[in-house]
């Protein structure tokens, strides 16, 4: 809309006249100065200037509101397009994994019967991968930069998923589960060491203050990933006893578990897609660059 020579009123500069107009600005000459204002821009005539021609001013305001509504609609449509694309990508990945598992003839029996856990073998020069179920303790432990577990249960017996703390060494990688989602990844900055119950966790039953701790550097996911989206991967890579997930793909009761390296990479690849900044985390990139065995 051509606004040259139109009279305007500014709240502080007073009366003026539009003396020039291009694709981005209008130039207004006031008694005290000449100023430029962005146009088209809904704020120019909505907040700063008012045209002396009230009908023309109302028309410009309507035009600005229509443009704003159109821009918001376009953003909403783009957001929905991305959501559908991500959903289709997840569905395609699930279908691919299902077909792959079918081709390997995974039967109902080997889904429900798990072999005994193989002895842990640490690959020289490579970190081990773990999965920790934190639930309500995630916020506390992530802020404190640690995981912690008692050394024994209330009757004095050992618990395997607590004893798994002893397996963690500096440089190992931990994925953090909370309420059905993978919500963070961390790298161990210490090995496991004996430690009394941290002050941050004194709100819990204190029947056992003797515990073990591993210090970690956390990287939280802005967009957590849902573990149920990886049902077929979980079935394939969690066959051994004491896996973090059961035959139905649900998380097992417990705290810290060894996590199959390939499943760790599958989770992390999905996490990087939803959280691109993770690709800048050195140890994540190195783990994803490993060749699958």
CORKAZI-V579398 format. One record per residue. N is the residue number from 1. OMEGA is omega as a letter, one per 40 degrees, with the letter a starting at -180 (999 if undefined). NEAR is the number of other ideal C-beta (glycine too) atoms within 8 Angstrom. D_CENTER is the distance of its C-alpha to the mean C-alpha in Angstrom with 2 decimals. Layout:
N/OMEGA/NEAR/D_CENTER, N/OMEGA/NEAR/D_CENTER
This chain:
1/a/5/44.91, 2/a/4/47.66, 3/a/9/47.96, 4/i/8/50.45, 5/i/5/53.33, 6/i/11/51.59, 7/a/9/52.26, 8/i/13/49.32, 9/i/10/48.94, 10/a/12/46.46, 11/a/5/45.88, 12/a/4/47.03, 13/i/10/48.69, 14/a/9/50.88, 15/i/9/52.43, 16/i/13/51.62, 17/i/10/51.94, 18/a/13/49.46, 19/i/9/51.15, 20/a/8/48.62, 21/i/10/45.64, 22/a/5/43.39, 23/a/2/40.12, 24/a/5/38.02, 25/i/10/40.40, 26/i/11/43.49, 27/a/11/45.96, 28/i/15/47.85, 29/i/7/51.07, 30/i/12/51.74, 31/a/6/54.85, 32/a/5/53.14, 33/i/5/50.67, 34/a/8/49.00, 35/i/8/45.25, 36/i/8/42.61, 37/i/11/40.03, 38/i/9/37.20, 39/e/10/38.25, 40/i/8/36.96, 41/a/8/34.64, 42/a/10/34.53, 43/a/8/34.88, 44/i/13/38.06, 45/i/13/40.27, 46/a/8/38.17, 47/a/5/38.27, 48/a/9/40.64, 49/i/10/43.44, 50/i/7/45.64, 51/i/13/48.02, 52/i/8/51.61, 53/a/8/51.76, 54/i/7/50.02, 55/i/6/49.79, 56/i/9/48.18, 57/i/11/45.77, 58/i/8/44.75, 59/i/9/44.31, 60/i/11/41.98, 61/i/10/39.88, 62/a/8/39.66, 63/i/10/38.73, 64/i/13/35.95, 65/i/9/34.57, 66/i/8/34.75, 67/i/10/32.93, 68/i/9/30.17, 69/i/8/29.88, 70/i/8/29.86, 71/i/8/27.07, 72/i/8/24.92, 73/i/8/25.79, 74/i/8/24.89, 75/i/8/21.41, 76/i/8/20.95, 77/i/8/22.34, 78/i/8/20.09, 79/i/8/16.96, 80/i/8/18.55, 81/i/8/19.48, 82/i/8/15.99, 83/i/8/14.87, 84/i/8/17.95, 85/i/8/17.49, 86/i/9/14.07, 87/i/8/15.78, 88/i/8/18.79, 89/i/9/17.01, 90/i/9/15.54, 91/i/8/19.08, 92/i/8/20.73, 93/i/8/18.83, 94/i/12/19.73, 95/i/8/23.26, 96/a/8/23.54, 97/i/12/22.58, 98/i/9/24.99, 99/i/8/27.71, 100/i/9/27.21, 101/i/11/27.56, 102/a/8/30.56, 103/i/6/32.12, 104/i/7/31.96, 105/i/5/33.70, 106/a/9/31.51, 107/a/6/33.72, 108/a/5/33.35, 109/a/6/35.15, 110/i/8/32.80, 111/a/10/29.87, 112/a/6/31.65, 113/a/6/33.49, 114/i/8/31.64, 115/i/8/33.63, 116/a/6/33.99, 117/i/7/31.27, 118/i/7/32.19, 119/a/4/32.86, 120/i/7/29.97, 121/i/5/30.63, 122/i/7/28.89, 123/a/5/28.87, 124/i/4/30.55, 125/a/3/28.44, 126/i/7/25.11, 127/i/10/22.61, 128/i/12/22.33, 129/a/14/19.07, 130/i/15/18.47, 131/a/14/16.45, 132/i/12/16.71, 133/a/12/16.68, 134/i/11/16.35, 135/a/7/16.21, 136/a/5/17.84, 137/a/8/18.11, 138/a/12/14.46, 139/a/7/14.68, 140/a/9/18.10, 141/i/14/17.52, 142/i/11/14.42, 143/a/7/16.48, 144/i/8/19.45, 145/a/10/17.96, 146/i/10/19.53, 147/a/13/19.97, 148/i/12/23.39, 149/i/11/25.58, 150/i/10/29.28, 151/a/9/31.88, 152/i/10/33.57, 153/a/9/33.70, 154/i/5/36.08, 155/i/4/38.97, 156/a/5/38.48, 157/i/6/37.13, 158/i/7/34.42, 159/a/10/31.10, 160/a/8/29.60, 161/i/11/25.90, 162/i/14/26.84, 163/i/8/29.11, 164/i/13/26.28, 165/a/13/25.44, 166/a/7/28.57, 167/a/10/27.13, 168/i/14/24.41, 169/i/11/25.51, 170/a/7/24.34, 171/i/7/22.00, 172/a/12/20.66, 173/a/15/16.99, 174/i/17/15.32, 175/a/15/12.35, 176/a/15/11.66, 177/a/14/12.09, 178/i/11/12.35, 179/i/4/14.03, 180/a/8/13.41, 181/i/10/9.71, 182/a/13/8.37, 183/a/10/6.39, 184/i/12/7.45, 185/i/16/10.07, 186/i/11/13.31, 187/i/12/16.74, 188/i/15/19.93, 189/i/8/22.05, 190/i/8/24.89, 191/i/8/26.47, 192/i/11/27.13, 193/i/8/29.76, 194/a/7/31.64, 195/i/8/30.49, 196/i/6/31.51, 197/a/11/29.07, 198/i/11/26.96, 199/a/4/27.98, 200/a/8/24.50, 201/i/11/25.13, 202/i/8/28.75, 203/a/3/28.02, 204/i/6/28.04, 205/a/3/31.29, 206/i/7/32.91, 207/a/4/35.20, 208/i/11/33.82, 209/i/6/32.96, 210/a/8/33.43, 211/i/13/30.19, 212/a/13/28.25, 213/i/13/25.38, 214/i/15/23.11, 215/a/8/21.65, 216/i/12/18.16, 217/a/7/16.11, 218/i/10/12.53, 219/a/10/9.43, 220/i/7/6.66, 221/i/14/2.87, 222/i/5/3.20, 223/i/6/2.42, 224/i/8/3.87, 225/a/12/6.77, 226/a/7/10.24, 227/a/14/12.83, 228/i/7/15.65, 229/a/9/14.67, 230/a/14/15.96, 231/a/9/19.19, 232/i/11/21.57, 233/i/10/19.84, 234/i/12/19.89, 235/a/13/23.56, 236/a/11/24.44, 237/i/10/22.94, 238/a/12/23.49, 239/a/10/27.27, 240/i/10/28.48, 241/a/7/29.38, 242/i/8/26.96, 243/i/12/23.87, 244/a/12/20.67, 245/a/10/20.92, 246/a/9/24.18, 247/i/7/26.17, 248/i/4/24.52, 249/a/11/20.97, 250/i/6/20.35, 251/i/10/19.28, 252/i/10/22.49, 253/a/3/23.77, 254/a/10/23.40, 255/a/10/21.41, 256/a/14/21.05, 257/i/15/21.61, 258/a/12/22.15, 259/i/11/19.68, 260/a/10/21.18, 261/a/9/20.23, 262/i/9/19.93, 263/i/13/17.61, 264/i/14/15.43, 265/i/12/15.50, 266/i/11/14.79, 267/a/13/11.57, 268/i/14/10.60, 269/i/9/11.94, 270/i/11/9.81, 271/i/13/6.55, 272/i/12/8.39, 273/a/8/9.41, 274/a/9/6.29, 275/a/10/5.37, 276/a/6/9.14, 277/i/7/9.61, 278/i/13/9.11, 279/i/8/12.41, 280/i/6/14.11, 281/a/10/13.65, 282/a/6/17.14, 283/i/10/17.03, 284/i/14/14.12, 285/a/10/16.28, 286/i/8/19.35, 287/a/14/18.20, 288/a/10/17.14, 289/i/5/20.49, 290/i/9/22.49, 291/i/3/24.77, 292/i/5/24.42, 293/999/3/27.50
